[in-house]
Structures are given as structure tokens and as C-alpha cells.
Amino acid sequence: MILALRCPTCSGPLALAEGASLASCSFCKTTSLVARPAAPPTRPAAELACWFLFRGPSAKRKSLVERPR
Ligand SMILES: [Zn+2]
């Protein structure tokens, strides 16, 4: 997950050290408390997997592919 942090005071980019929750703006020196979002619930991979089985190309694709040029 990529999060962009901006200073609430001057909108400058904030650099947050790994594991830190306080970021100091290098432009206006404002210290911000960064709330990290809760980790998404982890589910077993089998629940997340989704499989589709197609029986060859659809009728529309077939008509497009086999169209004489
Ligand atoms: Zn700032």
C-alpha cells in the first residue's frame, strides 16, 4: 500500500520513518501525528482465490476473429 503524506499546515511532503507515528515537516516544522490504518483482516488464500473457466472464446470474439478481411 502506498500512502502519500502531506503536511496539514503547508501541504509539503512528509517523510515518515518506518514504525514512527510522528512526522516533522521539513518546511514549516509542524509535527504531525500520523494515524496508521488498521491492517486489513487476513483471510486464507483459498478464500481470496477466484477462478473462472471459459469454454473457448465468446461468440462475439469468434465473430471478430474469424471475420474475413
Ligand atoms: Zn509543513
N, CA, C, O and the ligand as a Tripos MOL2 file, in Angstrom:
@<TRIPOS>MOLECULE
protein
  277   275    70     0     0
PROTEIN
NO_CHARGES

@<TRIPOS>ATOM
      1 N           0.8590   -1.1820    0.0000 N.3       1 MET1
      2 CA          0.0000    0.0000    0.0000 C.3       1 MET1
      3 C           0.8930    1.2280    0.0000 C.2       1 MET1
      4 O           1.8580    1.3020    0.7610 O.2       1 MET1
      5 N           0.5780    2.1740   -0.8360 N.am      2 ILE2
      6 CA          1.3480    3.4100   -0.9260 C.3       2 ILE2
      7 C           0.4880    4.5380   -0.4010 C.2       2 ILE2
      8 O          -0.6400    4.7420   -0.8500 O.2       2 ILE2
      9 N           1.0280    5.2590    0.5440 N.am      3 LEU3
     10 CA          0.3160    6.3910    1.0930 C.3       3 LEU3
     11 C           1.1590    7.6390    0.8900 C.2       3 LEU3
     12 O           2.3630    7.6220    1.1450 O.2       3 LEU3
     13 N           0.5540    8.6970    0.4430 N.am      4 ALA4
     14 CA          1.2360    9.9670    0.3300 C.3       4 ALA4
     15 C           0.8600   10.8040    1.5390 C.2       4 ALA4
     16 O          -0.3180   10.9890    1.8420 O.2       4 ALA4
     17 N           1.8590   11.2970    2.2130 N.am      5 LEU5
     18 CA          1.6190   12.1130    3.3940 C.3       5 LEU5
     19 C           1.9220   13.5620    3.0680 C.2       5 LEU5
     20 O           2.9460   13.8930    2.4700 O.2       5 LEU5
     21 N           1.0010   14.4090    3.4780 N.am      6 ARG6
     22 CA          1.2110   15.8380    3.2670 C.3       6 ARG6
     23 C           1.0350   16.5610    4.5910 C.2       6 ARG6
     24 O           0.1940   16.1980    5.4130 O.2       6 ARG6
     25 N           1.8280   17.5660    4.7700 N.am      7 CYS7
     26 CA          1.7360   18.3950    5.9630 C.3       7 CYS7
     27 C           0.3860   19.1030    5.9670 C.2       7 CYS7
     28 O           0.0280   19.7470    4.9800 O.2       7 CYS7
     29 N          -0.3770   18.9940    7.0700 N.am      8 PRO8
     30 CA         -1.6860   19.6590    7.1120 C.3       8 PRO8
     31 C          -1.5730   21.1790    7.1440 C.2       8 PRO8
     32 O          -2.5420   21.8780    6.8480 O.2       8 PRO8
     33 N          -0.4110   21.6900    7.4970 N.am      9 THR9
     34 CA         -0.2390   23.1370    7.5920 C.3       9 THR9
     35 C           0.1730   23.7550    6.2620 C.2       9 THR9
     36 O          -0.4290   24.7290    5.8080 O.2       9 THR9
     37 N           1.2170   23.1760    5.6320 N.am     10 CYS10
     38 CA          1.7470   23.8070    4.4180 C.3      10 CYS10
     39 C           1.6210   22.9010    3.2000 C.2      10 CYS10
     40 O           2.0250   23.2920    2.1050 O.2      10 CYS10
     41 N           1.0720   21.7070    3.3620 N.am     11 SER11
     42 CA          0.8990   20.7380    2.2700 C.3      11 SER11
     43 C           2.2130   20.2290    1.6950 C.2      11 SER11
     44 O           2.2300   19.6320    0.6190 O.2      11 SER11
     45 N           3.2890   20.4570    2.3910 N.am     12 GLY12
     46 CA          4.5740   19.9210    1.9410 C.3      12 GLY12
     47 C           4.6210   18.4220    2.1740 C.2      12 GLY12
     48 O           3.8680   17.8960    2.9940 O.2      12 GLY12
     49 N           5.4940   17.7340    1.4640 N.am     13 PRO13
     50 CA          5.5940   16.2820    1.6500 C.3      13 PRO13
     51 C           6.1770   15.9490    3.0180 C.2      13 PRO13
     52 O           7.1040   16.6010    3.4990 O.2      13 PRO13
     53 N           5.6100   14.9200    3.6250 N.am     14 LEU14
     54 CA          6.0900   14.4690    4.9280 C.3      14 LEU14
     55 C           6.8140   13.1440    4.7600 C.2      14 LEU14
     56 O           6.3520   12.2570    4.0420 O.2      14 LEU14
     57 N           7.9410   13.0210    5.4200 N.am     15 ALA15
     58 CA          8.6540   11.7510    5.4340 C.3      15 ALA15
     59 C           8.3980   11.0970    6.7740 C.2      15 ALA15
     60 O           8.6240   11.6920    7.8280 O.2      15 ALA15
     61 N           7.9250    9.8650    6.7180 N.am     16 LEU16
     62 CA          7.6260    9.1430    7.9550 C.3      16 LEU16
     63 C           8.5610    7.9450    8.0510 C.2      16 LEU16
     64 O           8.5950    7.0930    7.1640 O.2      16 LEU16
     65 N           9.3130    7.8970    9.1370 N.am     17 ALA17
     66 CA         10.2230    6.7710    9.3290 C.3      17 ALA17
     67 C           9.4090    5.5080    9.5910 C.2      17 ALA17
     68 O           8.3050    5.5650   10.1320 O.2      17 ALA17
     69 N           9.9730    4.3700    9.1980 N.am     18 GLU18
     70 CA          9.2970    3.0840    9.3880 C.3      18 GLU18
     71 C           8.9700    2.8870   10.8640 C.2      18 GLU18
     72 O           9.8510    2.9780   11.7190 O.2      18 GLU18
     73 N           7.7140    2.6180   11.1560 N.am     19 GLY19
     74 CA          7.3040    2.3540   12.5180 C.3      19 GLY19
     75 C           7.0310    3.5960   13.3410 C.2      19 GLY19
     76 O           6.5530    3.4910   14.4700 O.2      19 GLY19
     77 N           7.3250    4.7800   12.7990 N.am     20 ALA20
     78 CA          7.1100    6.0150   13.5450 C.3      20 ALA20
     79 C           5.6810    6.4950   13.3470 C.2      20 ALA20
     80 O           5.0470    6.1800   12.3400 O.2      20 ALA20
     81 N           5.1770    7.2590   14.3110 N.am     21 SER21
     82 CA          3.8400    7.8100   14.1550 C.3      21 SER21
     83 C           3.8690    9.3280   14.1900 C.2      21 SER21
     84 O           2.8290    9.9720   14.0510 O.2      21 SER21
     85 N           5.0520    9.9060   14.3730 N.am     22 LEU22
     86 CA          5.1830   11.3510   14.3500 C.3      22 LEU22
     87 C           6.0430   11.7500   13.1600 C.2      22 LEU22
     88 O           7.1180   11.1900   12.9430 O.2      22 LEU22
     89 N           5.5700   12.7100   12.4020 N.am     23 ALA23
     90 CA          6.3360   13.2010   11.2680 C.3      23 ALA23
     91 C           6.5220   14.6990   11.4240 C.2      23 ALA23
     92 O           5.5730   15.4220   11.7260 O.2      23 ALA23
     93 N           7.7430   15.1600   11.2180 N.am     24 SER24
     94 CA          8.0120   16.5850   11.2890 C.3      24 SER24
     95 C           8.1610   17.1350    9.8900 C.2      24 SER24
     96 O           8.9130   16.5940    9.0790 O.2      24 SER24
     97 N           7.4540   18.1970    9.6070 N.am     25 CYS25
     98 CA          7.5500   18.8340    8.3010 C.3      25 CYS25
     99 C           8.8940   19.5440    8.2030 C.2      25 CYS25
    100 O           9.2800   20.3050    9.0890 O.2      25 CYS25
    101 N           9.5900   19.2800    7.1140 N.am     26 SER26
    102 CA         10.8940   19.9170    6.9550 C.3      26 SER26
    103 C          10.7590   21.3450    6.4530 C.2      26 SER26
    104 O          11.7500   22.0730    6.3940 O.2      26 SER26
    105 N           9.5640   21.7530    6.0950 N.am     27 PHE27
    106 CA          9.3600   23.1100    5.5750 C.3      27 PHE27
    107 C           8.8880   24.0580    6.6740 C.2      27 PHE27
    108 O           9.4770   25.1210    6.8720 O.2      27 PHE27
    109 N           7.8170   23.6740    7.3990 N.am     28 CYS28
    110 CA          7.2700   24.5970    8.3970 C.3      28 CYS28
    111 C           7.4860   24.0910    9.8170 C.2      28 CYS28
    112 O           7.0600   24.7330   10.7770 O.2      28 CYS28
    113 N           8.1480   22.9380    9.9570 N.am     29 LYS29
    114 CA          8.5000   22.3820   11.2700 C.3      29 LYS29
    115 C           7.2980   21.9400   12.0910 C.2      29 LYS29
    116 O           7.4200   21.7210   13.2960 O.2      29 LYS29
    117 N           6.1520   21.8080   11.4610 N.am     30 THR30
    118 CA          4.9850   21.2980   12.1750 C.3      30 THR30
    119 C           5.1530   19.8060   12.4070 C.2      30 THR30
    120 O           5.5470   19.0700   11.5020 O.2      30 THR30
    121 N           4.8560   19.3670   13.6150 N.am     31 THR31
    122 CA          4.8960   17.9370   13.9180 C.3      31 THR31
    123 C           3.4850   17.3810   13.8130 C.2      31 THR31
    124 O           2.5470   17.9110   14.4080 O.2      31 THR31
    125 N           3.3520   16.3110   13.0510 N.am     32 SER32
    126 CA          2.0420   15.7170   12.8390 C.3      32 SER32
    127 C           2.0210   14.3050   13.3980 C.2      32 SER32
    128 O           2.9950   13.5600   13.2940 O.2      32 SER32
    129 N           0.8980   13.9580   13.9880 N.am     33 LEU33
    130 CA          0.6830   12.5930   14.4600 C.3      33 LEU33
    131 C           0.0020   11.8420   13.3300 C.2      33 LEU33
    132 O          -1.0730   12.2300   12.8730 O.2      33 LEU33
    133 N           0.6280   10.7750   12.8850 N.am     34 VAL34
    134 CA          0.1090   10.0200   11.7500 C.3      34 VAL34
    135 C          -0.5880    8.7820   12.2670 C.2      34 VAL34
    136 O           0.0300    7.9290   12.9030 O.2      34 VAL34
    137 N          -1.8830    8.6840   11.9910 N.am     35 ALA35
    138 CA         -2.6460    7.5060   12.3900 C.3      35 ALA35
    139 C          -2.5520    6.4840   11.2710 C.2      35 ALA35
    140 O          -2.9060    6.7620   10.1250 O.2      35 ALA35
    141 N          -2.0820    5.3290   11.6080 N.am     36 ARG36
    142 CA         -1.9740    4.2700   10.6010 C.3      36 ARG36
    143 C          -3.3090    3.5430   10.5020 C.2      36 ARG36
    144 O          -3.9490    3.2730   11.5180 O.2      36 ARG36
    145 N          -3.7310    3.2270    9.2770 N.am     37 PRO37
    146 CA         -4.9690    2.4590    9.1450 C.3      37 PRO37
    147 C          -4.7790    1.0590    9.7170 C.2      37 PRO37
    148 O          -3.6880    0.4900    9.6630 O.2      37 PRO37
    149 N          -5.8400    0.5270   10.2560 N.am     38 ALA38
    150 CA         -5.7660   -0.8210   10.7980 C.3      38 ALA38
    151 C          -5.4590   -1.8010    9.6730 C.2      38 ALA38
    152 O          -5.9030   -1.6290    8.5370 O.2      38 ALA38
    153 N          -4.7090   -2.8080   10.0050 N.am     39 ALA39
    154 CA         -4.3570   -3.8040    8.9940 C.3      39 ALA39
    155 C          -5.6180   -4.4960    8.5050 C.2      39 ALA39
    156 O          -6.4920   -4.8220    9.3080 O.2      39 ALA39
    157 N          -5.7260   -4.7240    7.2110 N.am     40 PRO40
    158 CA         -6.9130   -5.4160    6.7040 C.3      40 PRO40
    159 C          -6.9490   -6.8360    7.2480 C.2      40 PRO40
    160 O          -5.9020   -7.4530    7.4460 O.2      40 PRO40
    161 N          -8.1450   -7.3580    7.4910 N.am     41 PRO41
    162 CA         -8.2340   -8.7130    8.0210 C.3      41 PRO41
    163 C          -7.6180   -9.7030    7.0410 C.2      41 PRO41
    164 O          -7.8680   -9.6480    5.8370 O.2      41 PRO41
    165 N          -6.8220  -10.5930    7.5710 N.am     42 THR42
    166 CA         -6.1860  -11.5750    6.7010 C.3      42 THR42
    167 C          -7.0930  -12.7830    6.5650 C.2      42 THR42
    168 O          -7.6310  -13.3000    7.5440 O.2      42 THR42
    169 N          -7.2420  -13.2090    5.3450 N.am     43 ARG43
    170 CA         -8.0640  -14.3780    5.0750 C.3      43 ARG43
    171 C          -7.1990  -15.4320    4.4200 C.2      43 ARG43
    172 O          -6.2110  -15.0990    3.7660 O.2      43 ARG43
    173 N          -7.5440  -16.6790    4.5810 N.am     44 PRO44
    174 CA         -6.7650  -17.7240    3.9190 C.3      44 PRO44
    175 C          -6.7980  -17.5370    2.4100 C.2      44 PRO44
    176 O          -7.7930  -17.0680    1.8580 O.2      44 PRO44
    177 N          -5.7100  -17.9040    1.7480 N.am     45 ALA45
    178 CA         -5.5880  -17.6870    0.3080 C.3      45 ALA45
    179 C          -6.7170  -18.3700   -0.4550 C.2      45 ALA45
    180 O          -7.1610  -17.8720   -1.4890 O.2      45 ALA45
    181 N          -7.1770  -19.4970    0.0490 N.am     46 ALA46
    182 CA         -8.2170  -20.2330   -0.6620 C.3      46 ALA46
    183 C          -9.5040  -19.4170   -0.7480 C.2      46 ALA46
    184 O         -10.2580  -19.5400   -1.7140 O.2      46 ALA46
    185 N          -9.7560  -18.5790    0.2670 N.am     47 GLU47
    186 CA        -10.9540  -17.7490    0.2430 C.3      47 GLU47
    187 C         -10.8130  -16.6090   -0.7450 C.2      47 GLU47
    188 O         -11.8010  -16.1570   -1.3240 O.2      47 GLU47
    189 N          -9.5740  -16.1380   -0.9420 N.am     48 LEU48
    190 CA         -9.3500  -14.9980   -1.8150 C.3      48 LEU48
    191 C          -9.2610  -15.4100   -3.2740 C.2      48 LEU48
    192 O          -9.5250  -14.6040   -4.1670 O.2      48 LEU48
    193 N          -8.8930  -16.6570   -3.5200 N.am     49 ALA49
    194 CA         -8.7100  -17.0920   -4.8930 C.3      49 ALA49
    195 C         -10.0500  -17.1160   -5.6140 C.2      49 ALA49
    196 O         -11.0800  -17.4630   -5.0370 O.2      49 ALA49
    197 N         -10.0150  -16.7510   -6.8490 N.am     50 CYS50
    198 CA        -11.2280  -16.7070   -7.6530 C.3      50 CYS50
    199 C         -10.8780  -17.2610   -9.0250 C.2      50 CYS50
    200 O          -9.9640  -16.7660   -9.6850 O.2      50 CYS50
    201 N         -11.5840  -18.2570   -9.4410 N.am     51 TRP51
    202 CA        -11.2430  -18.9070  -10.7030 C.3      51 TRP51
    203 C         -12.3870  -18.7940  -11.6800 C.2      51 TRP51
    204 O         -13.5550  -18.9210  -11.3120 O.2      51 TRP51
    205 N         -12.0430  -18.5570  -12.9120 N.am     52 PHE52
    206 CA        -13.0280  -18.5280  -13.9780 C.3      52 PHE52
    207 C         -12.6310  -19.5670  -15.0040 C.2      52 PHE52
    208 O         -11.4580  -19.6960  -15.3560 O.2      52 PHE52
    209 N         -13.6010  -20.2940  -15.4710 N.am     53 LEU53
    210 CA        -13.3380  -21.2840  -16.5020 C.3      53 LEU53
    211 C         -14.1660  -20.9220  -17.7220 C.2      53 LEU53
    212 O         -15.3960  -20.9000  -17.6730 O.2      53 LEU53
    213 N         -13.4890  -20.6440  -18.7940 N.am     54 PHE54
    214 CA        -14.1880  -20.2840  -20.0200 C.3      54 PHE54
    215 C         -14.0870  -21.4300  -21.0040 C.2      54 PHE54
    216 O         -13.0860  -22.1450  -21.0670 O.2      54 PHE54
    217 N         -15.1400  -21.5800  -21.7610 N.am     55 ARG55
    218 CA        -15.1190  -22.6010  -22.8090 C.3      55 ARG55
    219 C         -14.7670  -21.9240  -24.1170 C.2      55 ARG55
    220 O         -15.6280  -21.6770  -24.9620 O.2      55 ARG55
    221 N         -13.4970  -21.6300  -24.2690 N.am     56 GLY56
    222 CA        -13.0530  -21.0230  -25.5150 C.3      56 GLY56
    223 C         -13.5400  -19.5860  -25.6320 C.2      56 GLY56
    224 O         -14.1380  -19.0440  -24.7020 O.2      56 GLY56
    225 N         -13.2810  -18.9820  -26.7720 N.am     57 PRO57
    226 CA        -13.6610  -17.5870  -26.9700 C.3      57 PRO57
    227 C         -15.1810  -17.4370  -27.0330 C.2      57 PRO57
    228 O         -15.9050  -18.3540  -27.4180 O.2      57 PRO57
    229 N         -15.6330  -16.2500  -26.6410 N.am     58 SER58
    230 CA        -17.0700  -15.9900  -26.6920 C.3      58 SER58
    231 C         -17.5170  -15.8770  -28.1410 C.2      58 SER58
    232 O         -16.6930  -15.7610  -29.0490 O.2      58 SER58
    233 N         -18.8110  -15.9110  -28.3480 N.am     59 ALA59
    234 CA        -19.3520  -15.8380  -29.7050 C.3      59 ALA59
    235 C         -18.9600  -14.5270  -30.3650 C.2      59 ALA59
    236 O         -18.6860  -14.4880  -31.5640 O.2      59 ALA59
    237 N         -18.9300  -13.4460  -29.5790 N.am     60 LYS60
    238 CA        -18.5790  -12.1410  -30.1300 C.3      60 LYS60
    239 C         -17.1190  -12.1320  -30.5990 C.2      60 LYS60
    240 O         -16.8090  -11.6580  -31.6910 O.2      60 LYS60
    241 N         -16.2210  -12.6710  -29.7430 N.am     61 ARG61
    242 CA        -14.8160  -12.7000  -30.1050 C.3      61 ARG61
    243 C         -14.6120  -13.5620  -31.3550 C.2      61 ARG61
    244 O         -13.8500  -13.2150  -32.2580 O.2      61 ARG61
    245 N         -15.3040  -14.6740  -31.3730 N.am     62 LYS62
    246 CA        -15.1790  -15.5860  -32.5030 C.3      62 LYS62
    247 C         -15.5620  -14.8840  -33.8100 C.2      62 LYS62
    248 O         -14.8980  -15.0420  -34.8340 O.2      62 LYS62
    249 N         -16.6460  -14.1060  -33.7510 N.am     63 SER63
    250 CA        -17.1110  -13.4140  -34.9570 C.3      63 SER63
    251 C         -16.1120  -12.3490  -35.3820 C.2      63 SER63
    252 O         -15.9530  -12.0760  -36.5720 O.2      63 SER63
    253 N         -15.4270  -11.7370  -34.3890 N.am     64 LEU64
    254 CA        -14.4460  -10.7110  -34.7190 C.3      64 LEU64
    255 C         -13.1740  -11.3170  -35.2880 C.2      64 LEU64
    256 O         -12.5900  -10.7910  -36.2340 O.2      64 LEU64
    257 N         -12.7490  -12.4390  -34.6950 N.am     65 VAL65
    258 CA        -11.5030  -13.0650  -35.1160 C.3      65 VAL65
    259 C         -11.6580  -13.7040  -36.4850 C.2      65 VAL65
    260 O         -10.7580  -13.6380  -37.3220 O.2      65 VAL65
    261 N         -12.8070  -14.3200  -36.6990 N.am     66 GLU66
    262 CA        -12.9930  -15.0600  -37.9480 C.3      66 GLU66
    263 C         -13.5800  -14.1970  -39.0650 C.2      66 GLU66
    264 O         -13.8910  -14.6900  -40.1490 O.2      66 GLU66
    265 N         -13.7250  -12.8960  -38.7810 N.am     67 ARG67
    266 CA        -14.2810  -12.0080  -39.8080 C.3      67 ARG67
    267 C         -13.3290  -11.9350  -40.9990 C.2      67 ARG67
    268 O         -12.1390  -11.6760  -40.8180 O.2      67 ARG67
    269 N         -13.8170  -12.1530  -42.1790 N.am     68 PRO68
    270 CA        -12.9350  -12.0550  -43.3720 C.3      68 PRO68
    271 C         -12.4420  -10.6260  -43.5670 C.2      68 PRO68
    272 O         -13.1860   -9.6670  -43.3610 O.2      68 PRO68
    273 N         -11.1760  -10.4950  -43.9680 N.am     69 ARG69
    274 CA        -10.6090   -9.1570  -44.1380 C.3      69 ARG69
    275 C         -10.6420   -8.7140  -45.5820 C.2      69 ARG69
    276 O         -10.2020   -7.6080  -45.8990 O.2      69 ARG69
    277 ZN          4.5610   21.9310    6.7110 Zn       70 ZN70
@<TRIPOS>BOND
     1     1     2 1
     2     2     3 1
     3     3     4 2
     4     3     5 am
     5     5     6 1
     6     6     7 1
     7     7     8 2
     8     7     9 am
     9     9    10 1
    10    10    11 1
    11    11    12 2
    12    11    13 am
    13    13    14 1
    14    14    15 1
    15    15    16 2
    16    15    17 am
    17    17    18 1
    18    18    19 1
    19    19    20 2
    20    19    21 am
    21    21    22 1
    22    22    23 1
    23    23    24 2
    24    23    25 am
    25    25    26 1
    26    26    27 1
    27    27    28 2
    28    27    29 am
    29    29    30 1
    30    30    31 1
    31    31    32 2
    32    31    33 am
    33    33    34 1
    34    34    35 1
    35    35    36 2
    36    35    37 am
    37    37    38 1
    38    38    39 1
    39    39    40 2
    40    39    41 am
    41    41    42 1
    42    42    43 1
    43    43    44 2
    44    43    45 am
    45    45    46 1
    46    46    47 1
    47    47    48 2
    48    47    49 am
    49    49    50 1
    50    50    51 1
    51    51    52 2
    52    51    53 am
    53    53    54 1
    54    54    55 1
    55    55    56 2
    56    55    57 am
    57    57    58 1
    58    58    59 1
    59    59    60 2
    60    59    61 am
    61    61    62 1
    62    62    63 1
    63    63    64 2
    64    63    65 am
    65    65    66 1
    66    66    67 1
    67    67    68 2
    68    67    69 am
    69    69    70 1
    70    70    71 1
    71    71    72 2
    72    71    73 am
    73    73    74 1
    74    74    75 1
    75    75    76 2
    76    75    77 am
    77    77    78 1
    78    78    79 1
    79    79    80 2
    80    79    81 am
    81    81    82 1
    82    82    83 1
    83    83    84 2
    84    83    85 am
    85    85    86 1
    86    86    87 1
    87    87    88 2
    88    87    89 am
    89    89    90 1
    90    90    91 1
    91    91    92 2
    92    91    93 am
    93    93    94 1
    94    94    95 1
    95    95    96 2
    96    95    97 am
    97    97    98 1
    98    98    99 1
    99    99   100 2
   100    99   101 am
   101   101   102 1
   102   102   103 1
   103   103   104 2
   104   103   105 am
   105   105   106 1
   106   106   107 1
   107   107   108 2
   108   107   109 am
   109   109   110 1
   110   110   111 1
   111   111   112 2
   112   111   113 am
   113   113   114 1
   114   114   115 1
   115   115   116 2
   116   115   117 am
   117   117   118 1
   118   118   119 1
   119   119   120 2
   120   119   121 am
   121   121   122 1
   122   122   123 1
   123   123   124 2
   124   123   125 am
   125   125   126 1
   126   126   127 1
   127   127   128 2
   128   127   129 am
   129   129   130 1
   130   130   131 1
   131   131   132 2
   132   131   133 am
   133   133   134 1
   134   134   135 1
   135   135   136 2
   136   135   137 am
   137   137   138 1
   138   138   139 1
   139   139   140 2
   140   139   141 am
   141   141   142 1
   142   142   143 1
   143   143   144 2
   144   143   145 am
   145   145   146 1
   146   146   147 1
   147   147   148 2
   148   147   149 am
   149   149   150 1
   150   150   151 1
   151   151   152 2
   152   151   153 am
   153   153   154 1
   154   154   155 1
   155   155   156 2
   156   155   157 am
   157   157   158 1
   158   158   159 1
   159   159   160 2
   160   159   161 am
   161   161   162 1
   162   162   163 1
   163   163   164 2
   164   163   165 am
   165   165   166 1
   166   166   167 1
   167   167   168 2
   168   167   169 am
   169   169   170 1
   170   170   171 1
   171   171   172 2
   172   171   173 am
   173   173   174 1
   174   174   175 1
   175   175   176 2
   176   175   177 am
   177   177   178 1
   178   178   179 1
   179   179   180 2
   180   179   181 am
   181   181   182 1
   182   182   183 1
   183   183   184 2
   184   183   185 am
   185   185   186 1
   186   186   187 1
   187   187   188 2
   188   187   189 am
   189   189   190 1
   190   190   191 1
   191   191   192 2
   192   191   193 am
   193   193   194 1
   194   194   195 1
   195   195   196 2
   196   195   197 am
   197   197   198 1
   198   198   199 1
   199   199   200 2
   200   199   201 am
   201   201   202 1
   202   202   203 1
   203   203   204 2
   204   203   205 am
   205   205   206 1
   206   206   207 1
   207   207   208 2
   208   207   209 am
   209   209   210 1
   210   210   211 1
   211   211   212 2
   212   211   213 am
   213   213   214 1
   214   214   215 1
   215   215   216 2
   216   215   217 am
   217   217   218 1
   218   218   219 1
   219   219   220 2
   220   219   221 am
   221   221   222 1
   222   222   223 1
   223   223   224 2
   224   223   225 am
   225   225   226 1
   226   226   227 1
   227   227   228 2
   228   227   229 am
   229   229   230 1
   230   230   231 1
   231   231   232 2
   232   231   233 am
   233   233   234 1
   234   234   235 1
   235   235   236 2
   236   235   237 am
   237   237   238 1
   238   238   239 1
   239   239   240 2
   240   239   241 am
   241   241   242 1
   242   242   243 1
   243   243   244 2
   244   243   245 am
   245   245   246 1
   246   246   247 1
   247   247   248 2
   248   247   249 am
   249   249   250 1
   250   250   251 1
   251   251   252 2
   252   251   253 am
   253   253   254 1
   254   254   255 1
   255   255   256 2
   256   255   257 am
   257   257   258 1
   258   258   259 1
   259   259   260 2
   260   259   261 am
   261   261   262 1
   262   262   263 1
   263   263   264 2
   264   263   265 am
   265   265   266 1
   266   266   267 1
   267   267   268 2
   268   267   269 am
   269   269   270 1
   270   270   271 1
   271   271   272 2
   272   271   273 am
   273   273   274 1
   274   274   275 1
   275   275   276 2
@<TRIPOS>SUBSTRUCTURE
     1 MET1         2 RESIDUE 1 A MET
     2 ILE2         6 RESIDUE 1 A ILE
     3 LEU3        10 RESIDUE 1 A LEU
     4 ALA4        14 RESIDUE 1 A ALA
     5 LEU5        18 RESIDUE 1 A LEU
     6 ARG6        22 RESIDUE 1 A ARG
     7 CYS7        26 RESIDUE 1 A CYS
     8 PRO8        30 RESIDUE 1 A PRO
     9 THR9        34 RESIDUE 1 A THR
    10 CYS10       38 RESIDUE 1 A CYS
    11 SER11       42 RESIDUE 1 A SER
    12 GLY12       46 RESIDUE 1 A GLY
    13 PRO13       50 RESIDUE 1 A PRO
    14 LEU14       54 RESIDUE 1 A LEU
    15 ALA15       58 RESIDUE 1 A ALA
    16 LEU16       62 RESIDUE 1 A LEU
    17 ALA17       66 RESIDUE 1 A ALA
    18 GLU18       70 RESIDUE 1 A GLU
    19 GLY19       74 RESIDUE 1 A GLY
    20 ALA20       78 RESIDUE 1 A ALA
    21 SER21       82 RESIDUE 1 A SER
    22 LEU22       86 RESIDUE 1 A LEU
    23 ALA23       90 RESIDUE 1 A ALA
    24 SER24       94 RESIDUE 1 A SER
    25 CYS25       98 RESIDUE 1 A CYS
    26 SER26      102 RESIDUE 1 A SER
    27 PHE27      106 RESIDUE 1 A PHE
    28 CYS28      110 RESIDUE 1 A CYS
    29 LYS29      114 RESIDUE 1 A LYS
    30 THR30      118 RESIDUE 1 A THR
    31 THR31      122 RESIDUE 1 A THR
    32 SER32      126 RESIDUE 1 A SER
    33 LEU33      130 RESIDUE 1 A LEU
    34 VAL34      134 RESIDUE 1 A VAL
    35 ALA35      138 RESIDUE 1 A ALA
    36 ARG36      142 RESIDUE 1 A ARG
    37 PRO37      146 RESIDUE 1 A PRO
    38 ALA38      150 RESIDUE 1 A ALA
    39 ALA39      154 RESIDUE 1 A ALA
    40 PRO40      158 RESIDUE 1 A PRO
    41 PRO41      162 RESIDUE 1 A PRO
    42 THR42      166 RESIDUE 1 A THR
    43 ARG43      170 RESIDUE 1 A ARG
    44 PRO44      174 RESIDUE 1 A PRO
    45 ALA45      178 RESIDUE 1 A ALA
    46 ALA46      182 RESIDUE 1 A ALA
    47 GLU47      186 RESIDUE 1 A GLU
    48 LEU48      190 RESIDUE 1 A LEU
    49 ALA49      194 RESIDUE 1 A ALA
    50 CYS50      198 RESIDUE 1 A CYS
    51 TRP51      202 RESIDUE 1 A TRP
    52 PHE52      206 RESIDUE 1 A PHE
    53 LEU53      210 RESIDUE 1 A LEU
    54 PHE54      214 RESIDUE 1 A PHE
    55 ARG55      218 RESIDUE 1 A ARG
    56 GLY56      222 RESIDUE 1 A GLY
    57 PRO57      226 RESIDUE 1 A PRO
    58 SER58      230 RESIDUE 1 A SER
    59 ALA59      234 RESIDUE 1 A ALA
    60 LYS60      238 RESIDUE 1 A LYS
    61 ARG61      242 RESIDUE 1 A ARG
    62 LYS62      246 RESIDUE 1 A LYS
    63 SER63      250 RESIDUE 1 A SER
    64 LEU64      254 RESIDUE 1 A LEU
    65 VAL65      258 RESIDUE 1 A VAL
    66 GLU66      262 RESIDUE 1 A GLU
    67 ARG67      266 RESIDUE 1 A ARG
    68 PRO68      270 RESIDUE 1 A PRO
    69 ARG69      274 RESIDUE 1 A ARG
    70 ZN70       277 GROUP 0 **** ****
